[in-house]
Amino acid sequence: MTIKWVKSDPLVMNGEPFCYGSRLTVRQVLQARANGMTLVDMLKDHPELRVVGIAEAYAFAAANRDRYAEFFAKDGSLVGPGYTIDEAAALPQRLRIPGVVIKAAVPA
């Protein structure tokens, strides 16, 4: 069985795309990231989420940039911390999107 990690149903969450197995919309996941939540923070606060599910939410946002424009920086990357290279290593290649899923470390 293949899981569709981001779903949309007019009877669930008012039709807002949401993450499989959770009551979190893609917009809420993007807001958490924009507010500085890392992958580890999100998984700790929302144990129902999965590493691949969060990456799918980011990829969904990238494929629907008009809908989520406020979460993208001028350079086209998603605002906030993304996955590190190590965190993204287990993801399917198609989800290792630089600037969207994977965010370069900010120099100290």
Biopython code that builds the backbone (N, CA, C, O; Angstrom):
import numpy as np
from Bio.PDB.StructureBuilder import StructureBuilder

atoms = [
    (1, "MET", "N", (0.828, -1.182, 0.000)),
    (1, "MET", "CA", (0.000, 0.000, 0.000)),
    (1, "MET", "C", (0.876, 1.251, 0.000)),
    (1, "MET", "O", (1.805, 1.367, 0.799)),
    (2, "THR", "N", (0.578, 2.165, -0.884)),
    (2, "THR", "CA", (1.298, 3.431, -0.948)),
    (2, "THR", "C", (0.500, 4.482, -0.184)),
    (2, "THR", "O", (-0.703, 4.639, -0.393)),
    (3, "ILE", "N", (1.177, 5.187, 0.692)),
    (3, "ILE", "CA", (0.517, 6.225, 1.486)),
    (3, "ILE", "C", (0.589, 7.545, 0.737)),
    (3, "ILE", "O", (1.649, 7.936, 0.249)),
    (4, "LYS", "N", (-0.530, 8.218, 0.652)),
    (4, "LYS", "CA", (-0.554, 9.577, 0.119)),
    (4, "LYS", "C", (-0.373, 10.489, 1.336)),
    (4, "LYS", "O", (-1.302, 10.669, 2.123)),
    (5, "TRP", "N", (0.812, 11.057, 1.487)),
    (5, "TRP", "CA", (1.186, 11.784, 2.696)),
    (5, "TRP", "C", (0.466, 13.111, 2.854)),
    (5, "TRP", "O", (0.243, 13.562, 3.977)),
    (6, "VAL", "N", (0.101, 13.738, 1.758)),
    (6, "VAL", "CA", (-0.673, 14.982, 1.831)),
    (6, "VAL", "C", (-2.006, 14.708, 1.163)),
    (6, "VAL", "O", (-2.071, 14.301, 0.004)),
    (7, "LYS", "N", (-3.061, 14.938, 1.917)),
    (7, "LYS", "CA", (-4.414, 14.660, 1.417)),
    (7, "LYS", "C", (-5.244, 15.934, 1.447)),
    (7, "LYS", "O", (-4.947, 16.877, 2.180)),
    (8, "SER", "N", (-6.274, 15.937, 0.646)),
    (8, "SER", "CA", (-7.224, 17.043, 0.631)),
    (8, "SER", "C", (-8.613, 16.448, 0.489)),
    (8, "SER", "O", (-8.875, 15.652, -0.412)),
    (9, "ASP", "N", (-9.494, 16.845, 1.387)),
    (9, "ASP", "CA", (-10.865, 16.341, 1.388)),
    (9, "ASP", "C", (-11.761, 17.486, 1.828)),
    (9, "ASP", "O", (-11.533, 18.058, 2.894)),
    (10, "PRO", "N", (-12.768, 17.838, 1.046)),
    (10, "PRO", "CA", (-13.627, 18.966, 1.407)),
    (10, "PRO", "C", (-14.333, 18.783, 2.751)),
    (10, "PRO", "O", (-14.801, 19.759, 3.338)),
    (11, "LEU", "N", (-14.413, 17.552, 3.241)),
    (11, "LEU", "CA", (-15.077, 17.292, 4.520)),
    (11, "LEU", "C", (-14.109, 17.250, 5.701)),
    (11, "LEU", "O", (-14.532, 17.097, 6.847)),
    (12, "VAL", "N", (-12.818, 17.385, 5.426)),
    (12, "VAL", "CA", (-11.799, 17.342, 6.483)),
    (12, "VAL", "C", (-11.008, 18.642, 6.457)),
    (12, "VAL", "O", (-10.518, 19.052, 5.405)),
    (13, "MET", "N", (-10.885, 19.276, 7.588)),
    (13, "MET", "CA", (-10.100, 20.516, 7.746)),
    (13, "MET", "C", (-10.528, 21.592, 6.733)),
    (13, "MET", "O", (-9.700, 22.348, 6.224)),
    (14, "ASN", "N", (-11.819, 21.639, 6.457)),
    (14, "ASN", "CA", (-12.380, 22.613, 5.506)),
    (14, "ASN", "C", (-11.718, 22.552, 4.134)),
    (14, "ASN", "O", (-11.627, 23.561, 3.434)),
    (15, "GLY", "N", (-11.265, 21.380, 3.761)),
    (15, "GLY", "CA", (-10.669, 21.205, 2.441)),
    (15, "GLY", "C", (-9.205, 21.598, 2.355)),
    (15, "GLY", "O", (-8.587, 21.443, 1.301)),
    (16, "GLU", "N", (-8.641, 22.103, 3.442)),
    (16, "GLU", "CA", (-7.221, 22.499, 3.459)),
    (16, "GLU", "C", (-6.367, 21.227, 3.409)),
    (16, "GLU", "O", (-6.620, 20.299, 4.178)),
    (17, "PRO", "N", (-5.364, 21.159, 2.525)),
    (17, "PRO", "CA", (-4.490, 19.981, 2.467)),
    (17, "PRO", "C", (-3.855, 19.711, 3.836)),
    (17, "PRO", "O", (-3.373, 20.624, 4.505)),
    (18, "PHE", "N", (-3.869, 18.445, 4.230)),
    (18, "PHE", "CA", (-3.369, 18.082, 5.546)),
    (18, "PHE", "C", (-2.423, 16.895, 5.460)),
    (18, "PHE", "O", (-2.377, 16.190, 4.452)),
    (19, "CYS", "N", (-1.672, 16.687, 6.531)),
    (19, "CYS", "CA", (-0.695, 15.605, 6.592)),
    (19, "CYS", "C", (-1.363, 14.326, 7.078)),
    (19, "CYS", "O", (-2.049, 14.310, 8.100)),
    (20, "TYR", "N", (-1.144, 13.257, 6.322)),
    (20, "TYR", "CA", (-1.707, 11.946, 6.631)),
    (20, "TYR", "C", (-1.464, 11.574, 8.093)),
    (20, "TYR", "O", (-0.359, 11.736, 8.612)),
    (21, "GLY", "N", (-2.506, 11.075, 8.743)),
    (21, "GLY", "CA", (-2.373, 10.588, 10.115)),
    (21, "GLY", "C", (-2.341, 11.674, 11.159)),
    (21, "GLY", "O", (-2.054, 11.397, 12.323)),
    (22, "SER", "N", (-2.627, 12.906, 10.776)),
    (22, "SER", "CA", (-2.574, 14.005, 11.739)),
    (22, "SER", "C", (-3.735, 14.962, 11.517)),
    (22, "SER", "O", (-4.503, 14.820, 10.566)),
    (23, "ARG", "N", (-3.846, 15.914, 12.389)),
    (23, "ARG", "CA", (-4.818, 16.989, 12.247)),
    (23, "ARG", "C", (-4.078, 18.282, 11.901)),
    (23, "ARG", "O", (-4.566, 19.377, 12.181)),
    (24, "LEU", "N", (-2.919, 18.150, 11.303)),
    (24, "LEU", "CA", (-2.115, 19.309, 10.919)),
    (24, "LEU", "C", (-2.213, 19.550, 9.421)),
    (24, "LEU", "O", (-2.038, 18.639, 8.612)),
    (25, "THR", "N", (-2.495, 20.788, 9.077)),
    (25, "THR", "CA", (-2.532, 21.139, 7.661)),
    (25, "THR", "C", (-1.124, 21.443, 7.176)),
    (25, "THR", "O", (-0.213, 21.669, 7.974)),
    (26, "VAL", "N", (-0.957, 21.444, 5.871)),
    (26, "VAL", "CA", (0.330, 21.816, 5.284)),
    (26, "VAL", "C", (0.681, 23.229, 5.737)),
    (26, "VAL", "O", (1.835, 23.506, 6.066)),
    (27, "ARG", "N", (-0.295, 24.115, 5.754)),
    (27, "ARG", "CA", (-0.060, 25.499, 6.187)),
    (27, "ARG", "C", (0.471, 25.550, 7.630)),
    (27, "ARG", "O", (1.378, 26.328, 7.925)),
    (28, "GLN", "N", (-0.085, 24.731, 8.520)),
    (28, "GLN", "CA", (0.386, 24.711, 9.907)),
    (28, "GLN", "C", (1.820, 24.202, 10.002)),
    (28, "GLN", "O", (2.611, 24.707, 10.798)),
    (29, "VAL", "N", (2.151, 23.202, 9.189)),
    (29, "VAL", "CA", (3.529, 22.694, 9.178)),
    (29, "VAL", "C", (4.476, 23.777, 8.670)),
    (29, "VAL", "O", (5.566, 23.946, 9.216)),
    (30, "LEU", "N", (4.078, 24.507, 7.640)),
    (30, "LEU", "CA", (4.913, 25.596, 7.117)),
    (30, "LEU", "C", (5.044, 26.731, 8.126)),
    (30, "LEU", "O", (6.112, 27.331, 8.245)),
    (31, "GLN", "N", (3.968, 27.031, 8.852)),
    (31, "GLN", "CA", (4.030, 28.070, 9.881)),
    (31, "GLN", "C", (4.991, 27.672, 10.993)),
    (31, "GLN", "O", (5.756, 28.502, 11.484)),
    (32, "ALA", "N", (4.953, 26.404, 11.388)),
    (32, "ALA", "CA", (5.876, 25.927, 12.417)),
    (32, "ALA", "C", (7.321, 26.090, 11.951)),
    (32, "ALA", "O", (8.180, 26.540, 12.709)),
    (33, "ARG", "N", (7.578, 25.724, 10.713)),
    (33, "ARG", "CA", (8.934, 25.871, 10.168)),
    (33, "ARG", "C", (9.337, 27.335, 10.113)),
    (33, "ARG", "O", (10.452, 27.685, 10.500)),
    (34, "ALA", "N", (8.442, 28.194, 9.637)),
    (34, "ALA", "CA", (8.741, 29.626, 9.543)),
    (34, "ALA", "C", (9.009, 30.233, 10.918)),
    (34, "ALA", "O", (9.726, 31.226, 11.043)),
    (35, "ASN", "N", (8.422, 29.621, 11.948)),
    (35, "ASN", "CA", (8.646, 30.093, 13.319)),
    (35, "ASN", "C", (9.876, 29.464, 13.961)),
    (35, "ASN", "O", (10.112, 29.635, 15.157)),
    (36, "GLY", "N", (10.662, 28.733, 13.166)),
    (36, "GLY", "CA", (11.940, 28.219, 13.642)),
    (36, "GLY", "C", (11.957, 26.778, 14.106)),
    (36, "GLY", "O", (12.988, 26.297, 14.575)),
    (37, "MET", "N", (10.838, 26.076, 13.986)),
    (37, "MET", "CA", (10.830, 24.676, 14.419)),
    (37, "MET", "C", (11.650, 23.817, 13.455)),
    (37, "MET", "O", (11.478, 23.878, 12.238)),
    (38, "THR", "N", (12.522, 23.037, 14.020)),
    (38, "THR", "CA", (13.323, 22.108, 13.231)),
    (38, "THR", "C", (12.555, 20.803, 13.075)),
    (38, "THR", "O", (11.500, 20.617, 13.682)),
    (39, "LEU", "N", (13.085, 19.915, 12.269)),
    (39, "LEU", "CA", (12.486, 18.597, 12.094)),
    (39, "LEU", "C", (12.359, 17.898, 13.444)),
    (39, "LEU", "O", (11.312, 17.324, 13.745)),
    (40, "VAL", "N", (13.395, 17.937, 14.245)),
    (40, "VAL", "CA", (13.389, 17.279, 15.556)),
    (40, "VAL", "C", (12.300, 17.884, 16.443)),
    (40, "VAL", "O", (11.579, 17.153, 17.122)),
    (41, "ASP", "N", (12.175, 19.207, 16.440)),
    (41, "ASP", "CA", (11.137, 19.876, 17.235)),
    (41, "ASP", "C", (9.747, 19.424, 16.801)),
    (41, "ASP", "O", (8.896, 19.123, 17.638)),
    (42, "MET", "N", (9.522, 19.380, 15.486)),
    (42, "MET", "CA", (8.197, 19.000, 14.979)),
    (42, "MET", "C", (7.847, 17.572, 15.359)),
    (42, "MET", "O", (6.719, 17.292, 15.765)),
    (43, "LEU", "N", (8.807, 16.670, 15.228)),
    (43, "LEU", "CA", (8.551, 15.270, 15.563)),
    (43, "LEU", "C", (8.325, 15.091, 17.063)),
    (43, "LEU", "O", (7.548, 14.232, 17.480)),
    (44, "LYS", "N", (9.000, 15.896, 17.863)),
    (44, "LYS", "CA", (8.815, 15.823, 19.311)),
    (44, "LYS", "C", (7.437, 16.351, 19.701)),
    (44, "LYS", "O", (6.756, 15.751, 20.533)),
    (45, "ASP", "N", (7.025, 17.467, 19.106)),
    (45, "ASP", "CA", (5.736, 18.080, 19.433)),
    (45, "ASP", "C", (4.552, 17.377, 18.773)),
    (45, "ASP", "O", (3.427, 17.447, 19.269)),
    (46, "HIS", "N", (4.806, 16.706, 17.662)),
    (46, "HIS", "CA", (3.735, 16.036, 16.904)),
    (46, "HIS", "C", (4.195, 14.627, 16.526)),
    (46, "HIS", "O", (4.555, 14.384, 15.374)),
    (47, "PRO", "N", (4.186, 13.700, 17.484)),
    (47, "PRO", "CA", (4.708, 12.356, 17.210)),
    (47, "PRO", "C", (3.928, 11.590, 16.142)),
    (47, "PRO", "O", (4.401, 10.566, 15.651)),
    (48, "GLU", "N", (2.743, 12.071, 15.780)),
    (48, "GLU", "CA", (1.976, 11.414, 14.723)),
    (48, "GLU", "C", (2.556, 11.701, 13.339)),
    (48, "GLU", "O", (2.249, 10.990, 12.383)),
    (49, "LEU", "N", (3.385, 12.727, 13.225)),
    (49, "LEU", "CA", (4.022, 13.043, 11.952)),
    (49, "LEU", "C", (5.162, 12.063, 11.686)),
    (49, "LEU", "O", (5.668, 11.414, 12.601)),
    (50, "ARG", "N", (5.548, 11.970, 10.437)),
    (50, "ARG", "CA", (6.668, 11.125, 10.027)),
    (50, "ARG", "C", (7.650, 11.974, 9.237)),
    (50, "ARG", "O", (7.268, 12.978, 8.638)),
    (51, "VAL", "N", (8.912, 11.573, 9.236)),
    (51, "VAL", "CA", (9.963, 12.304, 8.532)),
    (51, "VAL", "C", (9.585, 12.501, 7.067)),
    (51, "VAL", "O", (9.689, 13.608, 6.538)),
    (52, "VAL", "N", (9.150, 11.434, 6.419)),
    (52, "VAL", "CA", (8.797, 11.525, 5.000)),
    (52, "VAL", "C", (7.528, 12.365, 4.812)),
    (52, "VAL", "O", (7.396, 13.062, 3.806)),
    (53, "GLY", "N", (6.604, 12.306, 5.759)),
    (53, "GLY", "CA", (5.372, 13.085, 5.658)),
    (53, "GLY", "C", (5.616, 14.581, 5.706)),
    (53, "GLY", "O", (4.979, 15.340, 4.976)),
    (54, "ILE", "N", (6.530, 15.008, 6.560)),
    (54, "ILE", "CA", (6.874, 16.427, 6.636)),
    (54, "ILE", "C", (7.544, 16.861, 5.337)),
    (54, "ILE", "O", (7.236, 17.925, 4.799)),
    (55, "ALA", "N", (8.459, 16.039, 4.835)),
    (55, "ALA", "CA", (9.124, 16.355, 3.560)),
    (55, "ALA", "C", (8.107, 16.436, 2.431)),
    (55, "ALA", "O", (8.217, 17.300, 1.561)),
    (56, "GLU", "N", (7.121, 15.550, 2.435)),
    (56, "GLU", "CA", (6.063, 15.589, 1.414)),
    (56, "GLU", "C", (5.255, 16.884, 1.531)),
    (56, "GLU", "O", (4.855, 17.451, 0.514)),
    (57, "ALA", "N", (5.012, 17.356, 2.748)),
    (57, "ALA", "CA", (4.295, 18.622, 2.934)),
    (57, "ALA", "C", (5.098, 19.771, 2.335)),
    (57, "ALA", "O", (4.530, 20.646, 1.681)),
    (58, "TYR", "N", (6.414, 19.780, 2.550)),
    (58, "TYR", "CA", (7.264, 20.828, 1.970)),
    (58, "TYR", "C", (7.246, 20.745, 0.441)),
    (58, "TYR", "O", (7.156, 21.765, -0.242)),
    (59, "ALA", "N", (7.333, 19.526, -0.085)),
    (59, "ALA", "CA", (7.315, 19.347, -1.544)),
    (59, "ALA", "C", (5.958, 19.760, -2.118)),
    (59, "ALA", "O", (5.894, 20.338, -3.203)),
    (60, "PHE", "N", (4.888, 19.470, -1.404)),
    (60, "PHE", "CA", (3.552, 19.879, -1.836)),
    (60, "PHE", "C", (3.477, 21.404, -1.905)),
    (60, "PHE", "O", (2.928, 21.962, -2.855)),
    (61, "ALA", "N", (4.027, 22.067, -0.901)),
    (61, "ALA", "CA", (4.039, 23.533, -0.902)),
    (61, "ALA", "C", (4.827, 24.059, -2.100)),
    (61, "ALA", "O", (4.419, 25.027, -2.742)),
    (62, "ALA", "N", (5.955, 23.420, -2.395)),
    (62, "ALA", "CA", (6.766, 23.863, -3.535)),
    (62, "ALA", "C", (6.011, 23.689, -4.851)),
    (62, "ALA", "O", (6.157, 24.503, -5.763)),
    (63, "ALA", "N", (5.214, 22.641, -4.952)),
    (63, "ALA", "CA", (4.439, 22.399, -6.161)),
    (63, "ALA", "C", (3.216, 23.315, -6.256)),
    (63, "ALA", "O", (2.596, 23.431, -7.313)),
    (64, "ASN", "N", (2.878, 23.963, -5.139)),
    (64, "ASN", "CA", (1.724, 24.856, -5.074)),
    (64, "ASN", "C", (2.148, 26.208, -4.511)),
    (64, "ASN", "O", (1.519, 26.732, -3.592)),
    (65, "ARG", "N", (3.219, 26.767, -5.069)),
    (65, "ARG", "CA", (3.808, 28.010, -4.542)),
    (65, "ARG", "C", (2.826, 29.173, -4.475)),
    (65, "ARG", "O", (2.902, 29.990, -3.557)),
    (66, "ASP", "N", (1.921, 29.257, -5.415)),
    (66, "ASP", "CA", (0.955, 30.359, -5.369)),
    (66, "ASP", "C", (0.117, 30.306, -4.099)),
    (66, "ASP", "O", (-0.173, 31.336, -3.491)),
    (67, "ARG", "N", (-0.261, 29.123, -3.711)),
    (67, "ARG", "CA", (-1.093, 28.934, -2.521)),
    (67, "ARG", "C", (-0.328, 29.250, -1.236)),
    (67, "ARG", "O", (-0.917, 29.705, -0.255)),
    (68, "TYR", "N", (0.986, 29.007, -1.243)),
    (68, "TYR", "CA", (1.808, 29.150, -0.039)),
    (68, "TYR", "C", (2.915, 30.191, -0.210)),
    (68, "TYR", "O", (3.970, 30.082, 0.414)),
    (69, "ALA", "N", (2.682, 31.183, -1.043)),
    (69, "ALA", "CA", (3.710, 32.166, -1.404)),
    (69, "ALA", "C", (4.341, 32.848, -0.195)),
    (69, "ALA", "O", (5.529, 33.168, -0.218)),
    (70, "GLU", "N", (3.561, 33.075, 0.859)),
    (70, "GLU", "CA", (4.101, 33.798, 2.023)),
    (70, "GLU", "C", (5.174, 33.011, 2.774)),
    (70, "GLU", "O", (5.857, 33.571, 3.632)),
    (71, "PHE", "N", (5.333, 31.733, 2.469)),
    (71, "PHE", "CA", (6.328, 30.905, 3.143)),
    (71, "PHE", "C", (7.619, 30.745, 2.342)),
    (71, "PHE", "O", (8.535, 30.040, 2.763)),
    (72, "PHE", "N", (7.684, 31.402, 1.189)),
    (72, "PHE", "CA", (8.873, 31.305, 0.350)),
    (72, "PHE", "C", (9.648, 32.615, 0.369)),
    (72, "PHE", "O", (9.068, 33.697, 0.274)),
    (73, "ALA", "N", (10.965, 32.503, 0.494)),
    (73, "ALA", "CA", (11.850, 33.668, 0.448)),
    (73, "ALA", "C", (12.034, 34.096, -1.005)),
    (73, "ALA", "O", (11.639, 33.381, -1.926)),
    (74, "LYS", "N", (12.625, 35.246, -1.199)),
    (74, "LYS", "CA", (12.850, 35.761, -2.554)),
    (74, "LYS", "C", (13.714, 34.837, -3.399)),
    (74, "LYS", "O", (13.589, 34.815, -4.624)),
    (75, "ASP", "N", (14.593, 34.073, -2.749)),
    (75, "ASP", "CA", (15.458, 33.153, -3.494)),
    (75, "ASP", "C", (14.751, 31.841, -3.860)),
    (75, "ASP", "O", (15.353, 30.966, -4.483)),
    (76, "GLY", "N", (13.478, 31.703, -3.475)),
    (76, "GLY", "CA", (12.703, 30.514, -3.813)),
    (76, "GLY", "C", (12.738, 29.416, -2.773)),
    (76, "GLY", "O", (12.098, 28.378, -2.942)),
    (77, "SER", "N", (13.483, 29.634, -1.693)),
    (77, "SER", "CA", (13.563, 28.617, -0.654)),
    (77, "SER", "C", (12.446, 28.826, 0.374)),
    (77, "SER", "O", (11.921, 29.929, 0.526)),
    (78, "LEU", "N", (12.100, 27.747, 1.069)),
    (78, "LEU", "CA", (11.124, 27.870, 2.149)),
    (78, "LEU", "C", (11.780, 28.564, 3.329)),
    (78, "LEU", "O", (12.951, 28.331, 3.629)),
    (79, "VAL", "N", (11.026, 29.409, 3.988)),
    (79, "VAL", "CA", (11.519, 30.138, 5.153)),
    (79, "VAL", "C", (11.629, 29.172, 6.333)),
    (79, "VAL", "O", (10.778, 28.302, 6.518)),
    (80, "GLY", "N", (12.669, 29.335, 7.113)),
    (80, "GLY", "CA", (12.851, 28.536, 8.319)),
    (80, "GLY", "C", (13.790, 27.369, 8.107)),
    (80, "GLY", "O", (14.232, 27.096, 6.991)),
    (81, "PRO", "N", (14.088, 26.684, 9.205)),
    (81, "PRO", "CA", (15.029, 25.563, 9.112)),
    (81, "PRO", "C", (14.414, 24.373, 8.396)),
    (81, "PRO", "O", (13.268, 24.003, 8.649)),
    (82, "GLY", "N", (15.176, 23.789, 7.516)),
    (82, "GLY", "CA", (14.743, 22.580, 6.822)),
    (82, "GLY", "C", (15.508, 21.386, 7.353)),
    (82, "GLY", "O", (16.084, 21.439, 8.440)),
    (83, "TYR", "N", (15.512, 20.336, 6.603)),
    (83, "TYR", "CA", (16.258, 19.135, 6.970)),
    (83, "TYR", "C", (17.743, 19.389, 6.748)),
    (83, "TYR", "O", (18.132, 20.134, 5.849)),
    (84, "THR", "N", (18.561, 18.764, 7.575)),
    (84, "THR", "CA", (19.993, 18.776, 7.312)),
    (84, "THR", "C", (20.255, 17.692, 6.262)),
    (84, "THR", "O", (19.376, 16.882, 5.969)),
    (85, "ILE", "N", (21.440, 17.683, 5.709)),
    (85, "ILE", "CA", (21.819, 16.644, 4.743)),
    (85, "ILE", "C", (21.651, 15.264, 5.377)),
    (85, "ILE", "O", (21.139, 14.343, 4.741)),
    (86, "ASP", "N", (22.084, 15.124, 6.632)),
    (86, "ASP", "CA", (21.980, 13.833, 7.311)),
    (86, "ASP", "C", (20.531, 13.424, 7.536)),
    (86, "ASP", "O", (20.185, 12.256, 7.357)),
    (87, "GLU", "N", (19.674, 14.376, 7.928)),
    (87, "GLU", "CA", (18.260, 14.068, 8.150)),
    (87, "GLU", "C", (17.567, 13.656, 6.845)),
    (87, "GLU", "O", (16.654, 12.831, 6.850)),
    (88, "ALA", "N", (18.010, 14.234, 5.745)),
    (88, "ALA", "CA", (17.387, 13.953, 4.449)),
    (88, "ALA", "C", (17.931, 12.689, 3.786)),
    (88, "ALA", "O", (17.382, 12.237, 2.781)),
    (89, "ALA", "N", (18.985, 12.124, 4.327)),
    (89, "ALA", "CA", (19.637, 10.971, 3.699)),
    (89, "ALA", "C", (18.685, 9.787, 3.490)),
    (89, "ALA", "O", (18.821, 9.060, 2.506)),
    (90, "ALA", "N", (17.739, 9.587, 4.387)),
    (90, "ALA", "CA", (16.827, 8.450, 4.282)),
    (90, "ALA", "C", (15.617, 8.728, 3.391)),
    (90, "ALA", "O", (14.822, 7.827, 3.124)),
    (91, "LEU", "N", (15.477, 9.959, 2.935)),
    (91, "LEU", "CA", (14.338, 10.323, 2.092)),
    (91, "LEU", "C", (14.534, 9.831, 0.661)),
    (91, "LEU", "O", (15.669, 9.693, 0.204)),
    (92, "PRO", "N", (13.443, 9.567, -0.045)),
    (92, "PRO", "CA", (13.576, 9.270, -1.468)),
    (92, "PRO", "C", (14.237, 10.455, -2.182)),
    (92, "PRO", "O", (14.045, 11.604, -1.785)),
    (93, "GLN", "N", (14.993, 10.184, -3.202)),
    (93, "GLN", "CA", (15.739, 11.222, -3.926)),
    (93, "GLN", "C", (14.832, 12.372, -4.374)),
    (93, "GLN", "O", (15.238, 13.532, -4.311)),
    (94, "ARG", "N", (13.628, 12.072, -4.818)),
    (94, "ARG", "CA", (12.722, 13.115, -5.321)),
    (94, "ARG", "C", (12.331, 14.131, -4.250)),
    (94, "ARG", "O", (11.886, 15.232, -4.575)),
    (95, "LEU", "N", (12.495, 13.767, -2.967)),
    (95, "LEU", "CA", (12.148, 14.690, -1.884)),
    (95, "LEU", "C", (13.337, 15.486, -1.355)),
    (95, "LEU", "O", (13.166, 16.354, -0.500)),
    (96, "ARG", "N", (14.515, 15.205, -1.844)),
    (96, "ARG", "CA", (15.709, 15.933, -1.375)),
    (96, "ARG", "C", (15.874, 17.227, -2.172)),
    (96, "ARG", "O", (16.855, 17.411, -2.894)),
    (97, "ILE", "N", (14.912, 18.101, -2.027)),
    (97, "ILE", "CA", (14.854, 19.338, -2.808)),
    (97, "ILE", "C", (15.638, 20.433, -2.080)),
    (97, "ILE", "O", (15.239, 20.861, -0.997)),
    (98, "PRO", "N", (16.749, 20.886, -2.666)),
    (98, "PRO", "CA", (17.539, 21.939, -2.016)),
    (98, "PRO", "C", (16.715, 23.213, -1.832)),
    (98, "PRO", "O", (16.005, 23.644, -2.741)),
    (99, "GLY", "N", (16.821, 23.804, -0.647)),
    (99, "GLY", "CA", (16.122, 25.052, -0.348)),
    (99, "GLY", "C", (14.678, 24.855, 0.062)),
    (99, "GLY", "O", (14.074, 25.749, 0.655)),
    (100, "VAL", "N", (14.121, 23.704, -0.243)),
    (100, "VAL", "CA", (12.734, 23.435, 0.124)),
    (100, "VAL", "C", (12.716, 22.426, 1.263)),
    (100, "VAL", "O", (12.253, 22.742, 2.359)),
    (101, "VAL", "N", (13.205, 21.235, 1.024)),
    (101, "VAL", "CA", (13.291, 20.233, 2.069)),
    (101, "VAL", "C", (14.626, 20.392, 2.798)),
    (101, "VAL", "O", (14.665, 20.517, 4.022)),
    (102, "ILE", "N", (15.700, 20.386, 2.043)),
    (102, "ILE", "CA", (17.042, 20.521, 2.631)),
    (102, "ILE", "C", (17.419, 21.989, 2.667)),
    (102, "ILE", "O", (17.350, 22.684, 1.653)),
    (103, "LYS", "N", (17.808, 22.445, 3.817)),
    (103, "LYS", "CA", (18.215, 23.838, 3.991)),
    (103, "LYS", "C", (19.667, 23.847, 4.426)),
    (103, "LYS", "O", (20.048, 23.167, 5.380)),
    (104, "ALA", "N", (20.461, 24.611, 3.728)),
    (104, "ALA", "CA", (21.889, 24.712, 4.077)),
    (104, "ALA", "C", (22.032, 25.286, 5.469)),
    (104, "ALA", "O", (21.278, 26.174, 5.866)),
    (105, "ALA", "N", (22.994, 24.782, 6.202)),
    (105, "ALA", "CA", (23.251, 25.278, 7.552)),
    (105, "ALA", "C", (23.692, 26.745, 7.476)),
    (105, "ALA", "O", (24.451, 27.147, 6.594)),
    (106, "VAL", "N", (23.193, 27.513, 8.423)),
    (106, "VAL", "CA", (23.573, 28.916, 8.489)),
    (106, "VAL", "C", (24.896, 29.019, 9.236)),
    (106, "VAL", "O", (25.015, 28.503, 10.348)),
    (107, "PRO", "N", (25.910, 29.685, 8.637)),
    (107, "PRO", "CA", (27.197, 29.792, 9.316)),
    (107, "PRO", "C", (27.079, 30.532, 10.643)),
    (107, "PRO", "O", (26.354, 31.521, 10.751)),
    (108, "ALA", "N", (27.787, 30.050, 11.635)),
    (108, "ALA", "CA", (27.738, 30.665, 12.971)),
    (108, "ALA", "C", (28.584, 31.913, 13.043)),
    (108, "ALA", "O", (28.654, 32.552, 14.093)),
]
sb = StructureBuilder()
sb.init_structure("model")
sb.init_model(0)
sb.init_chain("A")
sb.init_seg("    ")
for serial, (resi, resn, name, xyz) in enumerate(atoms, 1):
    if name == "N":
        sb.init_residue(resn, " ", resi, " ")
    sb.init_atom(name, np.array(xyz, "f"), 0.0, 1.0, " ", f" {name:<3s}", serial, name[0])
structure = sb.get_structure()
